[in-house]
Amino acid sequence: MRRNMLYWMMILMMVVECTVNNQHTFQPKDSSTFHRNLFTSFPKFENSYADGSVLSGYMGKDEVYIGTAGTTVKIGCASASSTSGSWDSDGILGLSMQDLTVSEDIGVPYFYYLCQAKIISSCVFSVWLSSTGGEIQLGGYVNKSAASSVVYTPITSPCTKTSCQVAYEITVTNLRVVSSSGRSTNIFSQSSSAQTMATIVDSGVSCTLLPTAVQTSGGTVNLYNAVASIQNPQTLYVTIAGVEYAVPLSECVEKGDNSFVLGDPFFRSYLVVHDLDNKRIGLAKKNSSYVPSSAVSMVSSRSISASTTSMADIRSAAEAYIEWSQTSSSSQSTGDIYEQPNISSLPLWKRTVSGNNNLQQLTTSTNTTSFKRAIITNPVTTPDKNFYYTVLAVGTPQQTPFVVQIDTGSSLTAVFAASSPSPPAWQSALFSLAIIAAFGMVVGAGVYWYRNKYRS
């Protein structure tokens, strides 16, 4: 009895917390397509993020839609979140690679389901970010969103029998810093063809992370000290696949532990193409004059901009976007506007919050979907941080909008949800009858065997 009371107290606290934060809560019991377990309990998950926040709950299975694309997926139903992070959205959309060493219950990213179901023509998605919003492009990339040709480099994320890195890792061969006076200083050079540095590109990290001890093929390098020792560093130039890319140091830059991470400042300068068909990352200079097609449609029909700074504004924009997508013509793909019918788009809204430097070390275990990211301690600069959100619909009939943060460094897609539902009464009754019938058959077989044995 006491355990039942504690259970319902926890559920009540969860509901109160979601109500206070104005979070939209998924109701599995109201969805006819939610898969209810008869024989097993729902798998549990716990996922940690770079800002110190933690999501935990159970894994469910239902229809999930982003834009017009949707299929049946395993989705995290979050029942709790830590208070160490600022979690006021309805969940997260993980767009990382798949960890093949983790159970399929929690290890398959949402985008992989779209690929497997052939809902998109190519297993490719692109991220276009700006200071006001952005766009996810599904099935490839929009030609007009790039101001240069796309240069590809292999994804080199390590994977062993015990663990796979889900973040997108690529190879850097040279780093130099240019100061405000124009002086250029090399801080990492490819002295031989074998010396390279592994680098992570991750839209879920708000800053550029400069590690104090990153491993390279030529030894350990302290990028943080190398940059900090330069007077008035202005721009970091990163060489990838023979091409040099500029990363502004005037934006959010923080001190990391052992991973060099190109976060949102890099994404706001370049179109980043994630080609999972060929396991490669494509980079192109961003066309700053490009306007995402979803924003064009919304502004022309609803006079709503994708640029916003508050969660309340984002929720209003998401509701308007859902209304527009449901009442517009049969297709809202990017191809309708840019003559690429194989590409569809999804809007991103930006929110700016003050920096948080009290972050924790993240770990990875076999029973969680945590991703080991760099420990952020003392920042080089402490500007505001930017987060990007999109909208999901879940269940049948569709429950929406769920405003979720995008993260290319996480495999988990999750929304806050009510407790896991019990099977319908008729299923429970049928299951009970099946058990009784099976028991009766076993007893009958035993009696039959007993009689035949002693008759002979």
Secondary structure in CASP SS format (residue, H / E / C, confidence):
PFRMAT SS
TARGET T0000
AUTHOR 0000-0000-0000
METHOD secondary structure of the structure
MODEL  1
M C 1.00
R H 1.00
R H 1.00
N H 1.00
M H 1.00
L H 1.00
Y H 1.00
W H 1.00
M H 1.00
M H 1.00
I H 1.00
L H 1.00
M H 1.00
M H 1.00
V H 1.00
V H 1.00
E H 1.00
C H 1.00
T H 1.00
V H 1.00
N C 1.00
N C 1.00
Q C 1.00
H C 1.00
T C 1.00
F E 1.00
Q C 1.00
P H 1.00
K H 1.00
D H 1.00
S C 1.00
S C 1.00
T C 1.00
F C 1.00
H C 1.00
R C 1.00
N C 1.00
L C 1.00
F C 1.00
T C 1.00
S C 1.00
F C 1.00
P C 1.00
K E 1.00
F E 1.00
E E 1.00
N E 1.00
S E 1.00
Y C 1.00
A C 1.00
D C 1.00
G C 1.00
S C 1.00
V E 1.00
L E 1.00
S E 1.00
G E 1.00
Y E 1.00
M E 1.00
G E 1.00
K E 1.00
D E 1.00
E E 1.00
V E 1.00
Y E 1.00
I E 1.00
G C 1.00
T C 1.00
A E 1.00
G E 1.00
T E 1.00
T E 1.00
V E 1.00
K E 1.00
I E 1.00
G E 1.00
C E 1.00
A E 1.00
S E 1.00
A E 1.00
S E 1.00
S C 1.00
T C 1.00
S C 1.00
G C 1.00
S C 1.00
W C 1.00
D C 1.00
S C 1.00
D C 1.00
G E 1.00
I E 1.00
L E 1.00
G E 1.00
L C 1.00
S C 1.00
M C 1.00
Q C 1.00
D C 1.00
L C 1.00
T C 1.00
V C 1.00
S C 1.00
E H 1.00
D H 1.00
I H 1.00
G H 1.00
V C 1.00
P C 1.00
Y H 1.00
F H 1.00
Y H 1.00
Y H 1.00
L H 1.00
C H 1.00
Q H 1.00
A C 1.00
K C 1.00
I C 1.00
I C 1.00
S C 1.00
S C 1.00
C C 1.00
V E 1.00
F E 1.00
S E 1.00
V E 1.00
W E 1.00
L E 1.00
S C 1.00
S C 1.00
T C 1.00
G E 1.00
G E 1.00
E E 1.00
I E 1.00
Q E 1.00
L E 1.00
G C 1.00
G C 1.00
Y C 1.00
V C 1.00
N H 1.00
K H 1.00
S H 1.00
A E 1.00
A C 1.00
S C 1.00
S C 1.00
V C 1.00
V E 1.00
Y E 1.00
T E 1.00
P E 1.00
I C 1.00
T C 1.00
S C 1.00
P C 1.00
C E 1.00
T C 1.00
K C 1.00
T C 1.00
S C 1.00
C E 1.00
Q C 1.00
V C 1.00
A C 1.00
Y E 1.00
E E 1.00
I E 1.00
T E 1.00
V E 1.00
T C 1.00
N E 1.00
L E 1.00
R E 1.00
V E 1.00
V E 1.00
S E 1.00
S C 1.00
S C 1.00
G C 1.00
R C 1.00
S E 1.00
T E 1.00
N E 1.00
I E 1.00
F E 1.00
S C 1.00
Q C 1.00
S C 1.00
S C 1.00
S C 1.00
A C 1.00
Q C 1.00
T C 1.00
M E 1.00
A E 1.00
T E 1.00
I E 1.00
V E 1.00
D C 1.00
S C 1.00
G C 1.00
V C 1.00
S C 1.00
C C 1.00
T E 1.00
L E 1.00
L E 1.00
P E 1.00
T C 1.00
A C 1.00
V E 1.00
Q E 1.00
T E 1.00
S C 1.00
G C 1.00
G E 1.00
T E 1.00
V E 1.00
N C 1.00
L H 1.00
Y H 1.00
N H 1.00
A H 1.00
V H 1.00
A H 1.00
S C 1.00
I C 1.00
Q C 1.00
N C 1.00
P E 1.00
Q E 1.00
T E 1.00
L E 1.00
Y E 1.00
V E 1.00
T E 1.00
I E 1.00
A C 1.00
G C 1.00
V E 1.00
E E 1.00
Y E 1.00
A E 1.00
V E 1.00
P E 1.00
L C 1.00
S C 1.00
E C 1.00
C C 1.00
V E 1.00
E E 1.00
K E 1.00
G E 1.00
D C 1.00
N C 1.00
S C 1.00
F E 1.00
V E 1.00
L E 1.00
G C 1.00
D H 1.00
P H 1.00
F H 1.00
F H 1.00
R C 1.00
S C 1.00
Y E 1.00
L E 1.00
V E 1.00
V E 1.00
H E 1.00
D E 1.00
L C 1.00
D C 1.00
N C 1.00
K C 1.00
R E 1.00
I E 1.00
G E 1.00
L E 1.00
A E 1.00
K E 1.00
K E 1.00
N C 1.00
S C 1.00
S C 1.00
Y C 1.00
V C 1.00
P C 1.00
S H 1.00
S H 1.00
A H 1.00
V H 1.00
S H 1.00
M H 1.00
V H 1.00
S H 1.00
S H 1.00
R H 1.00
S C 1.00
I C 1.00
S C 1.00
A C 1.00
S C 1.00
T C 1.00
T C 1.00
S C 1.00
M H 1.00
A H 1.00
D H 1.00
I H 1.00
R H 1.00
S H 1.00
A H 1.00
A H 1.00
E H 1.00
A H 1.00
Y H 1.00
I H 1.00
E H 1.00
W H 1.00
S H 1.00
Q H 1.00
T H 1.00
S C 1.00
S C 1.00
S C 1.00
S C 1.00
Q C 1.00
S C 1.00
T C 1.00
G H 1.00
D H 1.00
I H 1.00
Y H 1.00
E C 1.00
Q C 1.00
P C 1.00
N C 1.00
I C 1.00
S E 1.00
S E 1.00
L E 1.00
P E 1.00
L E 1.00
W E 1.00
K E 1.00
R E 1.00
T E 1.00
V E 1.00
S C 1.00
G C 1.00
N C 1.00
N C 1.00
N C 1.00
L C 1.00
Q C 1.00
Q C 1.00
L C 1.00
T C 1.00
T C 1.00
S C 1.00
T C 1.00
N C 1.00
T C 1.00
T C 1.00
S C 1.00
F C 1.00
K C 1.00
R C 1.00
A C 1.00
I C 1.00
I C 1.00
T C 1.00
N C 1.00
P C 1.00
V C 1.00
T C 1.00
T C 1.00
P C 1.00
D C 1.00
K E 1.00
N E 1.00
F E 1.00
Y E 1.00
Y E 1.00
T E 1.00
V E 1.00
L E 1.00
A E 1.00
V E 1.00
G C 1.00
T C 1.00
P C 1.00
Q C 1.00
Q E 1.00
T E 1.00
P E 1.00
F E 1.00
V E 1.00
V E 1.00
Q E 1.00
I E 1.00
D E 1.00
T C 1.00
G C 1.00
S C 1.00
S C 1.00
L C 1.00
T C 1.00
A E 1.00
V E 1.00
F E 1.00
A E 1.00
A C 1.00
S C 1.00
S C 1.00
P C 1.00
S C 1.00
P C 1.00
P C 1.00
A H 1.00
W H 1.00
Q H 1.00
S H 1.00
A H 1.00
L H 1.00
F H 1.00
S H 1.00
L H 1.00
A H 1.00
I H 1.00
I H 1.00
A H 1.00
A H 1.00
F H 1.00
G H 1.00
M H 1.00
V H 1.00
V H 1.00
G H 1.00
A H 1.00
G H 1.00
V H 1.00
Y H 1.00
W H 1.00
Y H 1.00
R H 1.00
N H 1.00
K H 1.00
Y H 1.00
R H 1.00
S C 1.00
END
